[in-house]
Amino acid sequence: MGTTSVPLDKGAPPPPDRPTARRRAPAFSHRTPHSTGMDLTFAWPAFLWALLSLPLLAAAYARLLRRASRYPVIFSTTTALVAAHRASRLRHLPPILLAISLALLIVSAARPVLPLPVPANRSAIMLALDVSGSMRSTDISPSRLEAAKSAAKAFLRSLPDSVRAGLVVFAGYTALLAPPGTEHARIEALINGVSTARRTAIGDGLIEAVAALPGRVRPNADGTLPALPATPLPPGMVVLLSDGRSNAGIDPLLAADLAAQQQVTVYTVGVGARVTPDNAWTIGGTLDEETLQAMASRTGGTYYHASSAQGLHDVYRKLARSLGWERRPTEVSAAVAGLAALLLTAALAVSWLRVHPLGT
């Protein structure tokens, strides 16, 4: 099954029709027998029945308001009239705040659970960066390589500190510059120092990135994989960027199949303008989007295309959000109870102001 290109640059011509992308399972899918049908769930939903007491309290309060005062009061001063007017404006605020705080306390007792973003509990993310000579092309300012380096560094800065990341570069050769680790700043420094070389070995670059992931192995000379560990493999992802066609090394599609056998998800990024601007200088062949799309599809990933520096930043920012963070069910009882306490304090403060108006 193929994937759908995700162009993020405004004004770029749409790609030709291609098969629909395979969708990944959502990062958070949590439903219990007591689910409300939304993302909010409750561990002890029986406590919510206590909310039915609030309308009864409101009815009792309304009945008290209808009782006429037995002793009319005569105000003899302007100051007293002003104070009474202020008090009347605040008359209903304390009961309203009290009712809301009671409702929040009941909700807190039911132990609400929300899916909140937390650092992804993933093994590692490998960046595989094409540094072939065509990356010097200037259809993306200041060049494809410089734009890719800037976007990759922004990607690392967007990841949570606890997420491990590594770096592989490839041209006609491959080099593992950094195995997966949490020293993102060191990887940024390594990215600054990369330069271009001849030819493009996309498949070899993917093999190198996959082999760097924990629990993964290199293929044998005949293209088969050694015996994999019996224990479940930790999650692993590769974000591979290229601007051309593979003309060296292993077939990229075979490399993708080997990655899929080791349960590695590959996200591919194609960089380069589909229509070269008149004032731009380009070298090398055209971008092989079909192969990059197929590589992503065979591993359950997604293909993205970027034809500008901003578009490339948008792609990597989107990937950082989806790969570096995930939503997990988190109990928020303490936060709800804290809000209830804050509103209760506000109700007491307003009641005090009614009795002791400021400036009187």
N, C-alpha and C positions, 0 to 999 in steps of 0.2 A: 504494500500500500504506500502511496506517495505522500508527500507533505505539501502544504501550501506555503508559498513564500509570504513573508510578513514585511512588506516594505514600510518603512517608517518615515520616509522623506516625502514631504508634501510636494506635489507637482511632478513626481516621478511617474513615467508611464507604467500602467499596470502590466504585470507579467502575463504570459499566455496561460490559458486555463490548464490546470493540473488537478490530479486527483485530490480528494480531501485529505487533510492531515489526520494522522492517528492522534487521538486525544489522550493525554496522560490523566491518570486518576487525580482528583483534587487533593491538595496537600492536607486538607482537613475534612473528614467526613465522620461526624459524630451524631448519632441518634440513639436515644434510649427509649424504653416503653413510655416514659413520662415526658417525651419531647413535646414542645409547644408547636412544632412544625417549622420553627425558625431556628436560627443558630443558637438562641438562648434555651438552655435546658436547666432542670432543677434536680438536685440529688434527693431532696426531701420535699416533693411537690405537695404533700398533704397539708403542709403549713399554709399554703396559699388560700385554703378555705377560710382562714382567719380574716382575709380581706373583706369578706361579706359583712363583718361587723362595722366597717367604716360607714356604709350608708345609714346604719342604725344610729351611730353617733352623730352623723350629720343631721338626721331627722330630730334627734333630741336637742341639738344646738338650735335648730330653726324654731323649735317649739319654745325654747327659752327666750328667743328674740321676740316672739309674738306676745309675750307677757308684758303688759303695760306696766310702767313704773308706778308704784303706789304713791310715791311722794314726788311731785313735780319740784324741779329746782329752778330758782330764780337767780340768774346771773346779774350781778350788779356792776361789773366792770368789763371794759373792753378786753383787758388781758385775759380774764376768765373765759370770755366768749371765744377768743382766739384759741386758747388751750383746749376748750371743748371741741372746737372744729377739728383741730389736729387729732385729738383723741378719737373722734368719730371716723376719720379717714383710716386710722390704724386699727379700728375696732375688730374687723374680720381677719386681719392678717395673721395674728398669732394662732387662731384656731386652724386656719388653712395650712400654715407651716407645721403645726402639730400633727394634722391629719396626714400630710405628706410624709413626715418623719416616721409616723406609725406604720404607714404603708411600706416604706423602705425597710423598716425593722422586720416586718413580716416577710418581705421578700428575702431579706438577708438570712432569716431563719430557715427558709426553704433551700438555702445553699445554691445560689445561681451559678451556672457554668457558662462561660463564653469562650468562643475560639479566638485567642489572642495571638498576635504575631510574636514568635520567639525565634532565636537563632536555630537554624535547621540542624537536626541531629544527623548529619551526613558524614560519611567518611572523608571525602576529599573532592575537590573540583580542580581539574587540570585545564590550564589554558594552553592551547596549541596555536602558535602564531606563525603564519607564512612569512618568510623573510626572503623570498625569491626576488630577482632583479626587477620584476614588473611592479613590485611594491614601491618603487621610486616614482611611479607615474604621478602626475600632478592633477589628474581630473578630480581628485579630492585634495583640498588645500590643507596644509602646504604640500603633503604627499600622502599616498595611501599608507605608507609605513608609519609616518609621524602621527597621522590620525588614529591608526590602529593602536599605537603605543599609548597615546593619550587616553583612548577609550578603555584599554585594558587596565591602566592604572586607576581610572575612575571606577571600574568594576571592582578592583581589589579594595578600594576605599569604601565602597558601598557594602561589602560583606561584613557580617559580624566578626569580631576579633577571634571568636572561638572556632570559626569555620576554616578548615585547612585548605590551602590552595597551592598549586605548583605551576611550573612553567616549562614548556617544551617549545623550541623553535625548529623550523624545518625549511630547507630549500632543496638542493640536491642531496643533502645530508640531514640528519636529525641530531639534536643535542638536548639532553635533559639539563636545563640550567638550575632548576630548583625542584626537589621532590616535595610532596605535599607537606605543608607546615603552616603555622599561624604567624610567621614573620612576614606579614604582607609588605611592610616597608622595604625589606631586603629584596623582595621580588620586584617591586617598583624600580629599585636601583638597577637590577639586572635588565629590566625592560629598557631602561634608558640607554644601555650600552649595546643593544643588538644592532647589527647592520645587515646588509643584503648580501646574497650569494647567488650563484647560478643554479638554474633548473628548479623543478618543483616536484617534491615527493610527498603528496598529500597522504597516501596510504601509510608510508613509513612514519610520518608525523603522528598519525592517529595511533599506530601500534606502539610508538614510544610513549605517548601520553597514557595509553591504557595500561602498559606494563608498569608505570610509575604508581598506579593506584594500589592501595593495600589489597592484598589477596589475589592480585592478578598476575598472570605469567606471560612470557613471550611465546609466540608460536614456534613450532619446530620448523626446520628447513623446508619440509614438504607442505607447510601451510596448515598443519593440524596443531591442536593445542595439547600440551601435556595434561596429565590428570589434574583436575582442579581439586581444591580442598573439599573435604566432605562437609565441613561446616558452612552455614549460609554466608555468602559473600556480603561484605558491607556495601552500602550504596556508593556508587561512584559515577561521576559525570565528567565529560570532556566538552569544552567550548572551543571549537576549531574554526579559525578564520583563514580564508584564502581568497586570492583575487584572480586566479587563473585556472589552468588545467594541469593535471598531474602528467608529467613526462619522465618520471623516474620512479624506481622502487616498486613496491607491491601495489596491486590494483586497489584503489580506494574502497570499492564495494566489498572486496574480500576482507579488507581491514575492518570495515563496518560490521560484516558478519561475525568476525572473530570478536569484536567488541561486544556484540549482542550476546554471543555465547558466554561471555564473562559478565553479563548483566551490567554493562556500562551503557549509560544513555549519552548519546552524542548530539550536541546542539551545534549546527554549522552556521557560519556567517559568511556570506558572499559580499565582497567589497569592490566597488568600482561602478562608475556611471554606465548605465546601459547605452546611453547616447553620449559620446565623448564631446565635451564643450569645445568650441572653436579655438579657445586660447589655452587649452590644456595639452600637455605632452604625455603620451602614454607609450609604453613598450610592452612587448609580450602579446600573447593571444587573448582571446575573449574569456570571460568568466564562465566556468563550467557549472552553471546553476543546477542542471539536471543531476549531475553526480552528487553535488552537495546536498540536494534535496533527498536523493535516494539514500545517502549515508545516514541522514537524520531519521528518515522513515524506518530504516531497517533496525534502528536501535530504540525506537520509541521517542525520539527527540523532535526538534522543530528546526526548520531552516528559516533564516532571516537574511534580508538583503539591505544593504546600506549604500547609498550613492553620494553621501556627503559626510563631512566630519560630524555634524550635529546628529545626522541619522545614525551614525555608528555609535555615538555616545548613547543615543536613545536605546539602541539594541542592547548594549552592554548593561545599561541601567535596568532595563526590563529583565534581563537574565539574572542580574544580581538580586533583584527582588524575588524572583521566582525560585532561584536555587539557594540563596543564602538564608532565606527566611521561610518559615512554615507556620501554619496556624495549629495550635494545640488547645484542647479543652482545658480551661483554667478556671478554678473557682474564684469568684470575686465577692464572696460574702463580706470580707473585711472592708473592701472599698465601699460597698453599699451601706454597711453599718456606719462607716465613718461619715458618709454623706448624711445619713439620718441624724447622727449626733450634731453635725453642723447646722442642719435645719432646726433641730430642737433648741440649740443655743440661740439661733436667730429669733425663734419664737419668744424665748424668755427675754431677749434684749428688747424686742418690740413691745412686749407687755410692760417692761420697766419704763420705757419711754412714754407709754400712755399715762402711767402714774406720775412720772417725773419728767414732764416735757422740758426740752432744752430751751434755754432762754427765758424761763418763767420763774 
